Amino acid sequence: MHKPLIRQNRFDASRQDADMLELGVCYYPEQWPREKWDEDARRMVELGLAWVRIGEFAWSKIEPQSGVLHWEWMDEAIEVLGNAGLKVILGTPTAAPPKWLVDRYPDILPVGENGVVRKFGARRHYCFSSRRYRVEAARITEMMVRRYGENPFVHAWQTDNEYGDHDTIHSYSDEAKLAFREWLAARYDTIEEMNRAWGTSFWSMHYNSFEEIDLPNNLVEEPTPTHLVDYYRFSSDQVKSFNKAQVDIIRAHSPGRPVTHNFMSQNTDFDHHKLGEDIDIASWDVYPMGGLINGRLSPETKARYLRVGDPDQPSFNHDLYRAVGRGRVWVMEQQPGPVNWAAHNQSPADGMVRLWTWLAYAHGVDMVSYFRWRQAPFAQEQFHAGLLLPNSEEDQGYVEVAQVAEEMKRLPKGEVKAKASIAILLDYESRFATRALPQGRGYVASAIALDWYSAVARLGVDVDFIGQHSDVEGYKLLLAPDLVIPDADFIARLKSSGAKALFGARSGSKTRDMHIPADLPPGPLGDLLDFRVARVESLPDFHRETVLYGNTSHQTTGWRETIRTTETVLATFEGDHRPGTPAVIGNDKARYCATLPRGEFLSKLMGDTLGWAGVEGLPDLGDLRIARRGNLHFAFNYGGVTATVPAADDATFLVGGRDLAPVDVAIWTQS
């Protein structure tokens, strides 16, 4: 069982990795005539860009046939970009294996949940468990790193590209089946222990050996949830080991260059904390327009935020990946205009590219790279905007990046994101648990956590993210929206810390074997709160439960638990079904919510929780968002009317002013 060491986040105020925000861009020299390269590099530098990422989809250009290697074009591209003054981030090209490799070794292809092989013709067409592909991925990575590892223009490396994109973490191939069996044997040692954990006495599911185990797809009904969660754990570990193999090669042949991977928004198919142990900087790809269309908000709210995006989804991920990178985070792909992949692809409002850039810096990001330099006039992403139009004219994103580059000159250097007073716990195994056993189609843990984050953000409070491996000392408050599988050691450390904690419904409801705890939920949480969960209900959206909290009744839906407790009851269920039963309970150390608070109920609960923990917040900011980085204070207006920035009387504005127009940014210092 993987047990990461407890580690401190890198909140060292003396760290000066980036004195000021740096800007970059994603570039594909293999897609453009050689005569454009010099002009492109010159214009990038004139715009104020410092970094350029290349190479992550270049395998077939490097090796068009087996063993036939064409490095000269990349040699020249790196030289052109570097001589212009740009720092190159070189991507390993393993996200898109070439056709000749697929034809030679078809077992590298992933298999979908329906059992159908996913073919060549796009990208991410490989199975993490393919032994042959691991050999080939290591081969091309080592050749690339040996060639460019000491190149003075190559300043950083990116492994692969967007692990998890297009549902590619989970493969159901024969290779995955064999690897899963080996993983299970290592985890359980004996088949008897696995049978116990999986509860195979139920439905006559007993196994006589690990060689009998199949993958959990194409079944008549759902598998035992432990089978499914183990498969998710296995798949996550496969990603980590695949990535680490590349990192080890880079470390061996390119010492001193940081390694990153560009994660995706709202993806919990694998454990980012574990993968983050092996890289130097976490990066992620920021696409707020698609994130809004595919996201959690109601249709009415999406309409209101159509051209600015969900105000809290980008910030949530900035803060999450800052934790994954242990204090170091980049944006590898920042949306500069409309994209091509969402259900609908609206243009962001003029000014949003600038706003998103400063938002990233405010939340601890040291480098923002835009995707892409020039819009492609061919292939799958023709409708995906770049900083330039296909004919090389400046697009709106270019104009806004130029504005950011000028505004950077007004700001003091060396400001570092400080440790927050509040931490939100994101536990990936708990996410695997609710995916395997949702107990209701409307239960989406990622949306619930984002709701909690948003409620805190509306009160102007900065947030860190942690995992159960993290040190909790120094935090005043821990928010755990969905800690389904708590670790006893983490709970013991939390208990001995100075932090108070609020737990959401379902917390403590499962053991690591995906069983109900022997003495009922909340399992190890019982060391913090005296209660037992006797019954759970998942409720349809058309039904509303009423909760009396303080002197006000609030409506909630989705989930309700019947609990028995000796703790103080802070809120009760009303209505004709078991009225008076506890909805929120607590003591001086911890609180527990037995339903899914939303809207005004959630806002009041979070406001009261901040006060209980001694965390100072602001009145509800509405469409305004506040963040801090050192002594720099930032305000972002996502609304449609001018807002007043809650700056101190002695504030000195460096960008913007106290009256903040829609889609605008203010930056100030104060004593």
BELRA-V250140 format. One record per backbone hydrogen bond with DSSP energy under -1.0 kcal/mol. CO is the residue of the C=O (numbers start at 0). NH is the residue of the N-H. If there is no record, write none. Layout:
CO,NH ; CO,NH
This chain:
8,10 ; 11,14 ; 18,413 ; 21,367 ; 22,49 ; 22,50 ; 23,369 ; 24,52 ; 25,372 ; 27,30 ; 28,31 ; 32,35 ; 33,36 ; 35,39 ; 36,40 ; 37,41 ; 38,42 ; 39,43 ; 40,44 ; 41,45 ; 42,46 ; 43,48 ; 49,86 ; 50,24 ; 51,88 ; 52,26 ; 53,90 ; 54,57 ; 57,61 ; 58,62 ; 61,69 ; 64,67 ; 70,74 ; 71,75 ; 72,76 ; 73,77 ; 74,78 ; 75,79 ; 76,80 ; 77,81 ; 78,82 ; 79,83 ; 80,85 ; 81,84 ; 86,51 ; 87,154 ; 87,155 ; 88,53 ; 89,157 ; 92,95 ; 94,123 ; 97,101 ; 98,102 ; 99,103 ; 100,104 ; 104,107 ; 105,108 ; 107,126 ; 109,117 ; 110,171 ; 111,114 ; 115,111 ; 123,125 ; 126,129 ; 129,133 ; 130,134 ; 131,135 ; 132,136 ; 133,137 ; 134,138 ; 135,139 ; 136,140 ; 137,141 ; 138,142 ; 139,143 ; 140,144 ; 141,145 ; 142,146 ; 143,147 ; 144,148 ; 147,150 ; 150,153 ; 152,87 ; 155,89 ; 156,259 ; 157,91 ; 161,164 ; 163,166 ; 172,176 ; 173,177 ; 174,178 ; 175,179 ; 176,180 ; 177,181 ; 178,182 ; 179,183 ; 180,184 ; 181,185 ; 182,186 ; 183,187 ; 184,188 ; 187,189 ; 189,193 ; 190,194 ; 191,195 ; 192,196 ; 193,197 ; 194,198 ; 194,199 ; 198,201 ; 199,204 ; 208,211 ; 209,212 ; 214,216 ; 223,227 ; 224,228 ; 225,229 ; 226,230 ; 227,231 ; 228,232 ; 229,233 ; 230,234 ; 231,235 ; 232,236 ; 233,237 ; 234,238 ; 235,239 ; 236,240 ; 237,241 ; 238,242 ; 239,243 ; 240,244 ; 241,245 ; 242,246 ; 243,247 ; 244,248 ; 245,249 ; 246,250 ; 247,251 ; 248,252 ; 249,253 ; 253,256 ; 257,156 ; 258,279 ; 258,280 ; 259,158 ; 260,282 ; 262,284 ; 270,274 ; 271,275 ; 273,276 ; 274,277 ; 281,329 ; 282,262 ; 283,331 ; 285,334 ; 286,290 ; 287,291 ; 288,292 ; 289,293 ; 291,294 ; 297,301 ; 298,302 ; 299,303 ; 300,304 ; 304,307 ; 304,308 ; 306,348 ; 311,315 ; 312,316 ; 313,317 ; 314,318 ; 315,319 ; 316,320 ; 317,321 ; 318,322 ; 319,323 ; 320,324 ; 321,326 ; 322,325 ; 324,327 ; 327,281 ; 328,365 ; 329,283 ; 330,368 ; 332,285 ; 333,370 ; 337,384 ; 348,351 ; 350,354 ; 351,355 ; 352,356 ; 353,357 ; 354,358 ; 355,359 ; 356,360 ; 357,361 ; 358,362 ; 359,364 ; 360,363 ; 365,21 ; 366,330 ; 367,23 ; 368,333 ; 369,25 ; 371,386 ; 372,387 ; 380,383 ; 386,394 ; 387,374 ; 388,391 ; 392,388 ; 394,398 ; 395,399 ; 396,400 ; 397,401 ; 398,402 ; 399,403 ; 400,404 ; 401,405 ; 402,406 ; 403,407 ; 406,409 ; 407,410 ; 420,475 ; 420,476 ; 421,463 ; 422,478 ; 423,465 ; 426,430 ; 427,431 ; 428,432 ; 429,433 ; 430,434 ; 431,435 ; 432,436 ; 439,442 ; 443,447 ; 444,448 ; 445,449 ; 446,450 ; 447,451 ; 448,452 ; 449,453 ; 450,454 ; 451,455 ; 452,456 ; 453,457 ; 455,458 ; 455,460 ; 456,459 ; 457,620 ; 458,617 ; 463,423 ; 465,425 ; 466,469 ; 471,474 ; 475,499 ; 476,422 ; 477,501 ; 478,424 ; 479,503 ; 481,483 ; 482,507 ; 483,509 ; 486,490 ; 487,491 ; 488,492 ; 489,493 ; 490,494 ; 491,495 ; 499,477 ; 500,590 ; 501,479 ; 502,592 ; 503,506 ; 505,508 ; 510,513 ; 514,510 ; 516,519 ; 519,522 ; 520,532 ; 521,524 ; 522,525 ; 523,526 ; 524,527 ; 524,528 ; 528,530 ; 529,565 ; 531,563 ; 534,561 ; 536,559 ; 539,542 ; 544,555 ; 545,573 ; 546,553 ; 547,571 ; 548,551 ; 551,548 ; 553,546 ; 555,544 ; 557,538 ; 559,536 ; 561,533 ; 561,534 ; 563,531 ; 567,585 ; 570,582 ; 570,583 ; 571,547 ; 572,579 ; 577,580 ; 580,572 ; 582,593 ; 583,569 ; 583,570 ; 584,591 ; 585,567 ; 588,500 ; 589,586 ; 590,502 ; 591,584 ; 593,560 ; 597,600 ; 597,601 ; 598,602 ; 599,603 ; 600,604 ; 601,605 ; 602,606 ; 603,607 ; 604,608 ; 605,609 ; 606,610 ; 607,611 ; 608,612 ; 609,614 ; 620,623 ; 622,637 ; 624,635 ; 626,633 ; 628,631 ; 631,628 ; 632,667 ; 633,626 ; 634,665 ; 635,624 ; 636,662 ; 642,659 ; 644,646 ; 647,650 ; 651,668 ; 654,666 ; 657,644 ; 659,642 ; 663,636 ; 665,634 ; 666,653 ; 666,654 ; 667,632 ; 668,651
